[in-house]
Amino acid sequence: MGKDVIVACDFSTAEQTYAFLDRFTDRKPFVKIGMELFYAEGPDIVRNIKKRGHKIFLDLKLHDIPNTVKKAMTVLSRLDVDITNLHAAGGIDMMRYAIEGLTRPDGTRPLLIAVTQLTSIDQRRMEGELLIKEPLAEVVMQYAENAKNAGLDGVVCSALEAGKVHGRCGDSFLTVTPGVRFSEGAVGDQQRVTTPEKAKEIGSDYIVVGRPITSAEDPVAAYMRCVQDFIDE
Ligand code: C5P
């Protein structure tokens, strides 16, 4: 898989999601399904979107003891998604077990990436609530290295960190980056944002774009703009 734009389908029902995806007739976007839609609609939402011909990033961010995560990953491996994820904070053993669970009997598996620190956690919260005293950027790099050492394929991080992650973990270690906005668009609740062009320049492998596409007057045009700016020369 190469560079791509992943559309965050943060809808609460299958109907809304299918109505949105029906607009895309030429190029079928890579779709991110998160907790809200998955918990509302169950595994069928994944099967149905897959049947429609989309690649899927199943964003459930698993975090539990290694054995429980392994068993949950085995269940997810049967859904035939392209990417799924977990929290690096669960530790290296948990990540190793996750890969074991995700690997199918024929040796294939979806790509597995780790969330480093959530973008809702800042230095103050990390120190005051979690009692982690290191600089946030260093914690992100350490978690990325842990994920690489456990055999994972990459991390979710800010596009602004993508270059540094590649520097530490190698160019083939994937960086999947949310927090993307058009230069003239609303930032909303995202703290550190980049444009698709800037994410490309820094070296993100996949950008995850939600509201700039889902809330656009013309979502297909907004998606194609991301594709042109991020992928096309
Ligand atoms: O609408 P917006 O473009 O902000 O959507 C970004 C998507 O990426 C959302 O689904 C959000 O949950 C997800 N995400 C994020 N920051 C992270 C991890 C995931 O924004 N650190």
py3Dmol code that shows the C-alpha trace and the ligand (Angstrom):
import py3Dmol

protein = """\
ATOM      1  CA  MET A   1       0.000   0.000   0.000  1.00  0.00           C
ATOM      2  CA  GLY A   2       1.252   3.440  -0.817  1.00  0.00           C
ATOM      3  CA  LYS A   3       0.291   6.963   0.073  1.00  0.00           C
ATOM      4  CA  ASP A   4      -3.424   7.502   0.457  1.00  0.00           C
ATOM      5  CA  VAL A   5      -6.130   9.732   1.883  1.00  0.00           C
ATOM      6  CA  ILE A   6      -8.242   7.979   4.556  1.00  0.00           C
ATOM      7  CA  VAL A   7     -11.697   9.475   5.107  1.00  0.00           C
ATOM      8  CA  ALA A   8     -12.817   9.364   8.767  1.00  0.00           C
ATOM      9  CA  CYS A   9     -16.478   8.300   8.541  1.00  0.00           C
ATOM     10  CA  ASP A  10     -17.472   9.627  11.946  1.00  0.00           C
ATOM     11  CA  PHE A  11     -21.193   9.002  11.486  1.00  0.00           C
ATOM     12  CA  SER A  12     -23.502   7.409  14.043  1.00  0.00           C
ATOM     13  CA  THR A  13     -25.574   5.212  11.722  1.00  0.00           C
ATOM     14  CA  ALA A  14     -25.049   2.897   8.752  1.00  0.00           C
ATOM     15  CA  GLU A  15     -27.649   4.842   6.720  1.00  0.00           C
ATOM     16  CA  GLN A  16     -25.747   8.117   7.071  1.00  0.00           C
ATOM     17  CA  THR A  17     -22.492   6.350   6.185  1.00  0.00           C
ATOM     18  CA  TYR A  18     -23.872   4.630   3.073  1.00  0.00           C
ATOM     19  CA  ALA A  19     -25.562   7.857   1.917  1.00  0.00           C
ATOM     20  CA  PHE A  20     -22.197   9.606   2.244  1.00  0.00           C
ATOM     21  CA  LEU A  21     -20.244   6.852   0.460  1.00  0.00           C
ATOM     22  CA  ASP A  22     -22.843   6.645  -2.354  1.00  0.00           C
ATOM     23  CA  ARG A  23     -21.625  10.063  -3.531  1.00  0.00           C
ATOM     24  CA  PHE A  24     -18.241   8.599  -4.496  1.00  0.00           C
ATOM     25  CA  THR A  25     -18.648   6.994  -7.900  1.00  0.00           C
ATOM     26  CA  ASP A  26     -15.225   7.311  -9.583  1.00  0.00           C
ATOM     27  CA  ARG A  27     -12.661   6.729  -6.872  1.00  0.00           C
ATOM     28  CA  LYS A  28     -13.663   4.765  -3.752  1.00  0.00           C
ATOM     29  CA  PRO A  29     -11.979   6.293  -0.706  1.00  0.00           C
ATOM     30  CA  PHE A  30     -10.038   4.394   1.953  1.00  0.00           C
ATOM     31  CA  VAL A  31     -12.466   4.580   4.909  1.00  0.00           C
ATOM     32  CA  LYS A  32     -11.798   4.882   8.641  1.00  0.00           C
ATOM     33  CA  ILE A  33     -14.427   3.281  10.879  1.00  0.00           C
ATOM     34  CA  GLY A  34     -14.186   4.367  14.506  1.00  0.00           C
ATOM     35  CA  MET A  35     -15.691   3.272  17.804  1.00  0.00           C
ATOM     36  CA  GLU A  36     -18.983   5.147  17.472  1.00  0.00           C
ATOM     37  CA  LEU A  37     -20.024   3.542  14.189  1.00  0.00           C
ATOM     38  CA  PHE A  38     -18.613   0.106  15.066  1.00  0.00           C
ATOM     39  CA  TYR A  39     -20.326  -0.031  18.460  1.00  0.00           C
ATOM     40  CA  ALA A  40     -23.599   1.216  16.954  1.00  0.00           C
ATOM     41  CA  GLU A  41     -23.702  -1.085  13.953  1.00  0.00           C
ATOM     42  CA  GLY A  42     -21.441  -4.021  14.805  1.00  0.00           C
ATOM     43  CA  PRO A  43     -19.138  -5.976  12.483  1.00  0.00           C
ATOM     44  CA  ASP A  44     -21.656  -5.905   9.596  1.00  0.00           C
ATOM     45  CA  ILE A  45     -20.787  -2.268   8.934  1.00  0.00           C
ATOM     46  CA  VAL A  46     -17.217  -3.371   8.199  1.00  0.00           C
ATOM     47  CA  ARG A  47     -18.307  -6.276   5.972  1.00  0.00           C
ATOM     48  CA  ASN A  48     -20.728  -4.078   4.023  1.00  0.00           C
ATOM     49  CA  ILE A  49     -18.283  -1.237   3.411  1.00  0.00           C
ATOM     50  CA  LYS A  50     -15.668  -3.780   2.347  1.00  0.00           C
ATOM     51  CA  LYS A  51     -18.201  -5.323  -0.086  1.00  0.00           C
ATOM     52  CA  ARG A  52     -18.698  -1.876  -1.573  1.00  0.00           C
ATOM     53  CA  GLY A  53     -15.029  -1.959  -2.558  1.00  0.00           C
ATOM     54  CA  HIS A  54     -13.408   0.315   0.045  1.00  0.00           C
ATOM     55  CA  LYS A  55     -10.197  -0.322   1.954  1.00  0.00           C
ATOM     56  CA  ILE A  56     -10.806  -0.028   5.700  1.00  0.00           C
ATOM     57  CA  PHE A  57      -8.874   1.299   8.684  1.00  0.00           C
ATOM     58  CA  LEU A  58     -10.690  -0.050  11.755  1.00  0.00           C
ATOM     59  CA  ASP A  59      -9.821   2.466  14.478  1.00  0.00           C
ATOM     60  CA  LEU A  60     -10.775   0.732  17.759  1.00  0.00           C
ATOM     61  CA  LYS A  61      -7.576   1.535  19.723  1.00  0.00           C
ATOM     62  CA  LEU A  62      -7.346  -1.666  21.764  1.00  0.00           C
ATOM     63  CA  HIS A  63      -5.696  -1.488  25.217  1.00  0.00           C
ATOM     64  CA  ASP A  64      -5.930  -4.385  27.709  1.00  0.00           C
ATOM     65  CA  ILE A  65      -3.813  -7.227  29.061  1.00  0.00           C
ATOM     66  CA  PRO A  66      -1.836  -9.040  26.335  1.00  0.00           C
ATOM     67  CA  ASN A  67      -3.973 -12.190  26.282  1.00  0.00           C
ATOM     68  CA  THR A  68      -7.262 -10.288  25.958  1.00  0.00           C
ATOM     69  CA  VAL A  69      -5.898  -8.098  23.159  1.00  0.00           C
ATOM     70  CA  LYS A  70      -4.572 -11.177  21.351  1.00  0.00           C
ATOM     71  CA  LYS A  71      -7.994 -12.841  21.409  1.00  0.00           C
ATOM     72  CA  ALA A  72      -9.783  -9.672  20.330  1.00  0.00           C
ATOM     73  CA  MET A  73      -7.318  -9.250  17.448  1.00  0.00           C
ATOM     74  CA  THR A  74      -8.034 -12.812  16.294  1.00  0.00           C
ATOM     75  CA  VAL A  75     -11.713 -11.876  16.017  1.00  0.00           C
ATOM     76  CA  LEU A  76     -10.818  -8.687  14.106  1.00  0.00           C
ATOM     77  CA  SER A  77      -8.500 -10.617  11.747  1.00  0.00           C
ATOM     78  CA  ARG A  78     -11.606 -12.332  10.318  1.00  0.00           C
ATOM     79  CA  LEU A  79     -13.102  -8.995   9.272  1.00  0.00           C
ATOM     80  CA  ASP A  80     -10.566  -8.537   6.463  1.00  0.00           C
ATOM     81  CA  VAL A  81      -9.739  -4.901   7.274  1.00  0.00           C
ATOM     82  CA  ASP A  82      -6.592  -3.324   5.831  1.00  0.00           C
ATOM     83  CA  ILE A  83      -5.358  -1.469   8.930  1.00  0.00           C
ATOM     84  CA  THR A  84      -6.269  -1.676  12.609  1.00  0.00           C
ATOM     85  CA  ASN A  85      -4.729  -0.231  15.784  1.00  0.00           C
ATOM     86  CA  LEU A  86      -4.041  -0.297  19.532  1.00  0.00           C
ATOM     87  CA  HIS A  87      -2.550   1.941  22.224  1.00  0.00           C
ATOM     88  CA  ALA A  88       1.248   1.715  22.526  1.00  0.00           C
ATOM     89  CA  ALA A  89       0.728   2.524  26.234  1.00  0.00           C
ATOM     90  CA  GLY A  90      -0.331  -1.128  26.670  1.00  0.00           C
ATOM     91  CA  GLY A  91       3.341  -2.091  26.432  1.00  0.00           C
ATOM     92  CA  ILE A  92       5.589  -4.112  24.133  1.00  0.00           C
ATOM     93  CA  ASP A  93       4.241  -7.506  25.229  1.00  0.00           C
ATOM     94  CA  MET A  94       0.678  -6.441  24.526  1.00  0.00           C
ATOM     95  CA  MET A  95       1.732  -5.302  21.043  1.00  0.00           C
ATOM     96  CA  ARG A  96       3.561  -8.592  20.352  1.00  0.00           C
ATOM     97  CA  TYR A  97       0.537 -10.617  21.443  1.00  0.00           C
ATOM     98  CA  ALA A  98      -1.660  -8.404  19.274  1.00  0.00           C
ATOM     99  CA  ILE A  99       0.355  -9.313  16.183  1.00  0.00           C
ATOM    100  CA  GLU A 100       0.116 -13.005  17.042  1.00  0.00           C
ATOM    101  CA  GLY A 101      -3.637 -12.725  17.413  1.00  0.00           C
ATOM    102  CA  LEU A 102      -4.040 -10.725  14.224  1.00  0.00           C
ATOM    103  CA  THR A 103      -2.018 -13.130  12.067  1.00  0.00           C
ATOM    104  CA  ARG A 104      -4.345 -15.482  10.194  1.00  0.00           C
ATOM    105  CA  PRO A 105      -3.663 -19.210   9.769  1.00  0.00           C
ATOM    106  CA  ASP A 106      -2.309 -18.524   6.235  1.00  0.00           C
ATOM    107  CA  GLY A 107       0.267 -16.034   7.632  1.00  0.00           C
ATOM    108  CA  THR A 108      -1.415 -12.872   6.320  1.00  0.00           C
ATOM    109  CA  ARG A 109      -2.636 -10.052   8.566  1.00  0.00           C
ATOM    110  CA  PRO A 110      -3.923  -6.472   8.392  1.00  0.00           C
ATOM    111  CA  LEU A 111      -1.382  -3.722   9.038  1.00  0.00           C
ATOM    112  CA  LEU A 112      -1.178  -2.920  12.745  1.00  0.00           C
ATOM    113  CA  ILE A 113      -0.340   0.582  13.958  1.00  0.00           C
ATOM    114  CA  ALA A 114      -0.067   2.114  17.432  1.00  0.00           C
ATOM    115  CA  VAL A 115      -1.517   5.267  18.915  1.00  0.00           C
ATOM    116  CA  THR A 116       1.372   7.012  20.721  1.00  0.00           C
ATOM    117  CA  GLN A 117      -0.103   9.808  22.843  1.00  0.00           C
ATOM    118  CA  LEU A 118      -3.603  11.035  22.053  1.00  0.00           C
ATOM    119  CA  THR A 119      -3.663  14.549  20.653  1.00  0.00           C
ATOM    120  CA  SER A 120      -6.034  15.454  23.507  1.00  0.00           C
ATOM    121  CA  ILE A 121      -3.185  14.859  25.973  1.00  0.00           C
ATOM    122  CA  ASP A 122      -0.808  17.777  26.367  1.00  0.00           C
ATOM    123  CA  GLN A 123       2.363  18.125  28.437  1.00  0.00           C
ATOM    124  CA  ARG A 124       0.481  19.495  31.451  1.00  0.00           C
ATOM    125  CA  ARG A 125      -2.013  16.612  31.593  1.00  0.00           C
ATOM    126  CA  MET A 126       0.672  14.025  30.950  1.00  0.00           C
ATOM    127  CA  GLU A 127       2.738  15.303  33.866  1.00  0.00           C
ATOM    128  CA  GLY A 128      -0.082  16.217  36.256  1.00  0.00           C
ATOM    129  CA  GLU A 129      -2.492  13.316  35.664  1.00  0.00           C
ATOM    130  CA  LEU A 130      -0.357  10.488  34.296  1.00  0.00           C
ATOM    131  CA  LEU A 131       2.831  11.408  36.188  1.00  0.00           C
ATOM    132  CA  ILE A 132       4.923  11.042  33.014  1.00  0.00           C
ATOM    133  CA  LYS A 133       7.607  13.707  33.382  1.00  0.00           C
ATOM    134  CA  GLU A 134       9.491  13.393  30.051  1.00  0.00           C
ATOM    135  CA  PRO A 135       8.838  15.857  27.203  1.00  0.00           C
ATOM    136  CA  LEU A 136       5.759  14.828  25.182  1.00  0.00           C
ATOM    137  CA  ALA A 137       7.746  14.633  21.923  1.00  0.00           C
ATOM    138  CA  GLU A 138      10.197  12.221  23.561  1.00  0.00           C
ATOM    139  CA  VAL A 139       7.343  10.055  24.878  1.00  0.00           C
ATOM    140  CA  VAL A 140       5.877   9.866  21.359  1.00  0.00           C
ATOM    141  CA  MET A 141       9.277   8.773  19.952  1.00  0.00           C
ATOM    142  CA  GLN A 142       9.780   6.170  22.695  1.00  0.00           C
ATOM    143  CA  TYR A 143       6.304   4.704  22.084  1.00  0.00           C
ATOM    144  CA  ALA A 144       7.016   4.651  18.333  1.00  0.00           C
ATOM    145  CA  GLU A 145      10.263   2.753  18.960  1.00  0.00           C
ATOM    146  CA  ASN A 146       8.441   0.321  21.267  1.00  0.00           C
ATOM    147  CA  ALA A 147       5.884  -0.296  18.510  1.00  0.00           C
ATOM    148  CA  LYS A 148       8.642  -0.914  15.979  1.00  0.00           C
ATOM    149  CA  ASN A 149      10.466  -3.276  18.358  1.00  0.00           C
ATOM    150  CA  ALA A 150       7.241  -5.210  18.894  1.00  0.00           C
ATOM    151  CA  GLY A 151       6.990  -5.687  15.102  1.00  0.00           C
ATOM    152  CA  LEU A 152       4.190  -3.222  14.359  1.00  0.00           C
ATOM    153  CA  ASP A 153       3.935  -1.489  10.991  1.00  0.00           C
ATOM    154  CA  GLY A 154       3.676   2.111  12.131  1.00  0.00           C
ATOM    155  CA  VAL A 155       2.027   4.724  14.336  1.00  0.00           C
ATOM    156  CA  VAL A 156      -0.755   7.262  14.394  1.00  0.00           C
ATOM    157  CA  CYS A 157       0.862  10.639  15.007  1.00  0.00           C
ATOM    158  CA  SER A 158       0.641  14.293  14.082  1.00  0.00           C
ATOM    159  CA  ALA A 159       1.952  15.005  10.567  1.00  0.00           C
ATOM    160  CA  LEU A 160       4.306  17.429  12.288  1.00  0.00           C
ATOM    161  CA  GLU A 161       5.969  14.425  13.975  1.00  0.00           C
ATOM    162  CA  ALA A 162       6.054  12.179  10.868  1.00  0.00           C
ATOM    163  CA  GLY A 163       9.555  13.202   9.750  1.00  0.00           C
ATOM    164  CA  LYS A 164      11.020  12.597  13.190  1.00  0.00           C
ATOM    165  CA  VAL A 165       9.309   9.203  13.494  1.00  0.00           C
ATOM    166  CA  HIS A 166      10.753   8.170  10.115  1.00  0.00           C
ATOM    167  CA  GLY A 167      14.164   9.404  11.258  1.00  0.00           C
ATOM    168  CA  ARG A 168      14.013   7.191  14.376  1.00  0.00           C
ATOM    169  CA  CYS A 169      12.146   4.163  13.051  1.00  0.00           C
ATOM    170  CA  GLY A 170      12.974   4.141   9.326  1.00  0.00           C
ATOM    171  CA  ASP A 171      11.210   5.277   6.170  1.00  0.00           C
ATOM    172  CA  SER A 172       9.156   2.106   5.809  1.00  0.00           C
ATOM    173  CA  PHE A 173       7.624   2.528   9.300  1.00  0.00           C
ATOM    174  CA  LEU A 174       4.198   3.991   8.513  1.00  0.00           C
ATOM    175  CA  THR A 175       2.982   7.342   9.780  1.00  0.00           C
ATOM    176  CA  VAL A 176      -0.792   7.743   9.703  1.00  0.00           C
ATOM    177  CA  THR A 177      -1.627  11.345  10.461  1.00  0.00           C
ATOM    178  CA  PRO A 178      -4.924  13.031  11.451  1.00  0.00           C
ATOM    179  CA  GLY A 179      -5.286  16.758  12.132  1.00  0.00           C
ATOM    180  CA  VAL A 180      -5.433  17.775   8.461  1.00  0.00           C
ATOM    181  CA  ARG A 181      -7.108  20.995   7.373  1.00  0.00           C
ATOM    182  CA  PHE A 182      -7.251  23.080   4.199  1.00  0.00           C
ATOM    183  CA  SER A 183      -5.391  26.347   4.645  1.00  0.00           C
ATOM    184  CA  GLU A 184      -8.645  28.370   4.634  1.00  0.00           C
ATOM    185  CA  GLY A 185     -10.712  25.853   6.656  1.00  0.00           C
ATOM    186  CA  ALA A 186     -11.907  25.752  10.293  1.00  0.00           C
ATOM    187  CA  VAL A 187      -9.514  24.051  12.720  1.00  0.00           C
ATOM    188  CA  GLY A 188     -12.261  22.895  15.145  1.00  0.00           C
ATOM    189  CA  ASP A 189     -10.990  20.944  18.178  1.00  0.00           C
ATOM    190  CA  GLN A 190      -7.701  19.858  16.572  1.00  0.00           C
ATOM    191  CA  GLN A 191      -4.648  21.450  18.187  1.00  0.00           C
ATOM    192  CA  ARG A 192      -1.808  20.941  15.722  1.00  0.00           C
ATOM    193  CA  VAL A 193      -2.950  20.916  12.115  1.00  0.00           C
ATOM    194  CA  THR A 194      -1.309  20.661   8.699  1.00  0.00           C
ATOM    195  CA  THR A 195      -2.540  20.986   5.126  1.00  0.00           C
ATOM    196  CA  PRO A 196      -2.433  17.938   2.804  1.00  0.00           C
ATOM    197  CA  GLU A 197       0.509  19.533   0.885  1.00  0.00           C
ATOM    198  CA  LYS A 198       2.471  20.096   4.085  1.00  0.00           C
ATOM    199  CA  ALA A 199       1.759  16.517   5.288  1.00  0.00           C
ATOM    200  CA  LYS A 200       3.112  15.272   1.952  1.00  0.00           C
ATOM    201  CA  GLU A 201       6.198  17.449   2.292  1.00  0.00           C
ATOM    202  CA  ILE A 202       6.945  16.173   5.814  1.00  0.00           C
ATOM    203  CA  GLY A 203       6.504  12.573   4.666  1.00  0.00           C
ATOM    204  CA  SER A 204       3.197  11.251   6.078  1.00  0.00           C
ATOM    205  CA  ASP A 205       2.221   7.932   4.526  1.00  0.00           C
ATOM    206  CA  TYR A 206      -1.528   8.283   5.069  1.00  0.00           C
ATOM    207  CA  ILE A 207      -3.525  11.362   6.022  1.00  0.00           C
ATOM    208  CA  VAL A 208      -6.778  10.859   7.957  1.00  0.00           C
ATOM    209  CA  VAL A 209      -9.309  13.536   7.053  1.00  0.00           C
ATOM    210  CA  GLY A 210     -12.749  13.817   8.655  1.00  0.00           C
ATOM    211  CA  ARG A 211     -14.746  17.036   8.832  1.00  0.00           C
ATOM    212  CA  PRO A 212     -12.954  18.914   6.010  1.00  0.00           C
ATOM    213  CA  ILE A 213     -14.502  16.234   3.736  1.00  0.00           C
ATOM    214  CA  THR A 214     -17.619  14.992   5.599  1.00  0.00           C
ATOM    215  CA  SER A 215     -18.882  18.516   6.376  1.00  0.00           C
ATOM    216  CA  ALA A 216     -17.937  20.046   3.013  1.00  0.00           C
ATOM    217  CA  GLU A 217     -20.637  21.354   0.706  1.00  0.00           C
ATOM    218  CA  ASP A 218     -19.196  19.054  -1.955  1.00  0.00           C
ATOM    219  CA  PRO A 219     -17.480  16.131  -0.146  1.00  0.00           C
ATOM    220  CA  VAL A 220     -16.297  14.494  -3.374  1.00  0.00           C
ATOM    221  CA  ALA A 221     -14.591  17.710  -4.497  1.00  0.00           C
ATOM    222  CA  ALA A 222     -12.996  18.129  -1.047  1.00  0.00           C
ATOM    223  CA  TYR A 223     -11.768  14.522  -1.148  1.00  0.00           C
ATOM    224  CA  MET A 224     -10.350  14.935  -4.672  1.00  0.00           C
ATOM    225  CA  ARG A 225      -8.577  18.107  -3.547  1.00  0.00           C
ATOM    226  CA  CYS A 226      -6.899  16.088  -0.742  1.00  0.00           C
ATOM    227  CA  VAL A 227      -5.928  13.374  -3.234  1.00  0.00           C
ATOM    228  CA  GLN A 228      -4.445  15.922  -5.641  1.00  0.00           C
ATOM    229  CA  ASP A 229      -2.581  17.825  -2.924  1.00  0.00           C
ATOM    230  CA  PHE A 230      -1.323  14.760  -1.028  1.00  0.00           C
ATOM    231  CA  ILE A 231      -0.770  12.065  -3.655  1.00  0.00           C
ATOM    232  CA  ASP A 232      -0.626  13.503  -7.172  1.00  0.00           C
ATOM    233  CA  GLU A 233       2.423  15.315  -8.404  1.00  0.00           C
TER     234      GLU A 233
END
"""
ligand_1 = """\
21
C5P
O -12.723 15.636 11.596
P -11.245 15.439 11.748
O -10.480 15.619 10.445
O -10.652 16.219 12.895
O -11.125 13.875 12.098
C -9.920 13.255 12.453
C -10.157 11.810 12.773
O -8.932 11.253 13.263
C -11.204 11.564 13.847
O -11.868 10.339 13.535
C -10.386 11.416 15.114
O -10.996 10.577 16.064
C -9.113 10.762 14.569
N -7.917 10.961 15.401
C -7.417 12.227 15.708
N -6.289 12.341 16.476
C -5.668 11.258 16.953
C -6.159 9.988 16.651
C -7.297 9.879 15.853
O -7.962 13.204 15.266
N -4.567 11.394 17.653
"""
view = py3Dmol.view(width=600, height=400)
view.addModel(protein, "pdb")
view.setStyle({"model": 0}, {"cartoon": {"style": "trace"}})
view.addModel(ligand_1, "xyz")
view.setStyle({"model": 1}, {"stick": {}})
view.zoomTo()
view.show()
